[in-house]
Amino acid sequence: MAFNLEKLLRPHISSIKPYSSARDEYSGKAGIFLDANENPFGSMAKGNHNRYPDPYQLDIKEKLSKVKQIPANQIFLGNGSDEAIDLLMRAFCTPSVDNIIILPPTYGMYEVSAGINDILIKRVNLTEDFQLKPKEILAEVDEKTKLVFICSPNNPSGNKLNRADIYHILNQFDGIVVVDEAYIDFSDEPSFIQDLKNYPNLLVMQTFSKAWGLASLRIGMAFASVEIIKILNLIKPPYNISGLTQEKVLEALDNVKDIKQIVNDILSERHYLEQEIIKSPFVSHVFPSHANFILIKATEARKIYEFLIEQTIIIRDRSKVTLCADCLRISVGTRTENKAFLQALNQYQA
Ligand SMILES: *Cc1c(COP(=O)(O)O)cnc(C)c1O
């Protein structure tokens, strides 16, 4: 067995001709544009939004290529990471025939997207301390297994997964290994982007929604081989990233030097939260985090969650999630927000 992208792809996808947009056929920037049925006079809203945006977001990719040290043709941009997740399933998994492997407790969108696409899900739980079970994962692989989703640092547990285990799966699995690095900017762990040259079956996802502070824009990144990126580009909606979003992301990329400071601020707030929250008599454990949130074990997690809602402080109840009994997930806020949260928690009475 060896990785064979052509064989992995759903057969009908290879023969699809992509939608050819006006901006595909002529991508020059100067000229009189009478090709795309746009409004030549301008927009009904402030600013110039009357022209279709670049379908391949080349300006962003050029800048991002330098930031991430990867060629621009190995970058895909989606309407949130969620679009990349959905496109991967549609490209590689035949509904009600193929399957994916997910590793609970993990990010909910893998399962939702698989459900929408009618793709079978195999689950291999993480260990009690939220690490991979590589042998068990590989034992679940059959000839219909196309994708394995690995989230590191993991949501909702917050820890990073052992690198050696991920390499083991990359070496042994002939489908695509998706490493979701939504929280990588908060971790000292190097990105798996650097491993793309060695692993044609690797796809790394990151997002502008967390450390970059652009959740509202909806833009996520996928990094993979030129061949995999071509497939995602082939099946994506032509103009999946809006012009406004592209403008704002370009602006953010020019400020990339500031991200370290913001991340440091978030990490020191996380540290503060970790130190203070464990003092609560209702908190029995704070799981080690490499992300911008913490997972805690609490007595009466659901009641605490509801009590906090009454004070309009909203955290995430994860107590019904696999391996997360009695667990609550708290995003790191500003000092003011964290203090308000801790103060409210201290008012809780069993
Ligand atoms: C927040 C998050 C994302 C980001 O999703 P977007 O659609 O890019 O906002 C991806 N994966 C995980 C695990 C996340 O927690």
Ligand as a Chemical Component Dictionary entry (heavy atoms), coordinates in Angstrom:
data_LIG
# 
_chem_comp.id                   LIG 
_chem_comp.type                 NON-POLYMER 
_chem_comp.pdbx_formal_charge   0 
_chem_comp.three_letter_code    LIG 
# 
loop_
_chem_comp_atom.comp_id 
_chem_comp_atom.atom_id 
_chem_comp_atom.alt_atom_id 
_chem_comp_atom.type_symbol 
_chem_comp_atom.charge 
_chem_comp_atom.model_Cartn_x 
_chem_comp_atom.model_Cartn_y 
_chem_comp_atom.model_Cartn_z 
_chem_comp_atom.pdbx_ordinal 
LIG C1 C1 C 0 -12.303 27.595 16.260 1  
LIG C2 C2 C 0 -11.834 26.360 15.565 2  
LIG C3 C3 C 0 -11.650 26.347 14.183 3  
LIG C4 C4 C 0 -11.879 27.576 13.379 4  
LIG O1 O1 O 0 -12.977 27.525 12.604 5  
LIG P1 P1 P 0 -13.268 28.736 11.609 6  
LIG O2 O2 O 0 -14.338 28.147 10.753 7  
LIG O3 O3 O 0 -11.992 28.981 10.843 8  
LIG O4 O4 O 0 -13.678 29.913 12.419 9  
LIG C5 C5 C 0 -11.176 25.194 13.581 10 
LIG N1 N1 N 0 -10.898 24.105 14.297 11 
LIG C6 C6 C 0 -11.049 24.085 15.632 12 
LIG C7 C7 C 0 -10.673 22.882 16.399 13 
LIG C8 C8 C 0 -11.533 25.195 16.300 14 
LIG O5 O5 O 0 -11.720 25.150 17.633 15 
# 
loop_
_chem_comp_bond.comp_id 
_chem_comp_bond.atom_id_1 
_chem_comp_bond.atom_id_2 
_chem_comp_bond.value_order 
_chem_comp_bond.pdbx_ordinal 
LIG C1 C2 SING 1  
LIG C2 C3 SING 2  
LIG C2 C8 DOUB 3  
LIG C3 C4 SING 4  
LIG C3 C5 DOUB 5  
LIG C4 O1 SING 6  
LIG O1 P1 SING 7  
LIG P1 O2 DOUB 8  
LIG P1 O3 SING 9  
LIG P1 O4 SING 10 
LIG C5 N1 SING 11 
LIG N1 C6 DOUB 12 
LIG C6 C7 SING 13 
LIG C6 C8 SING 14 
LIG C8 O5 SING 15 
# 
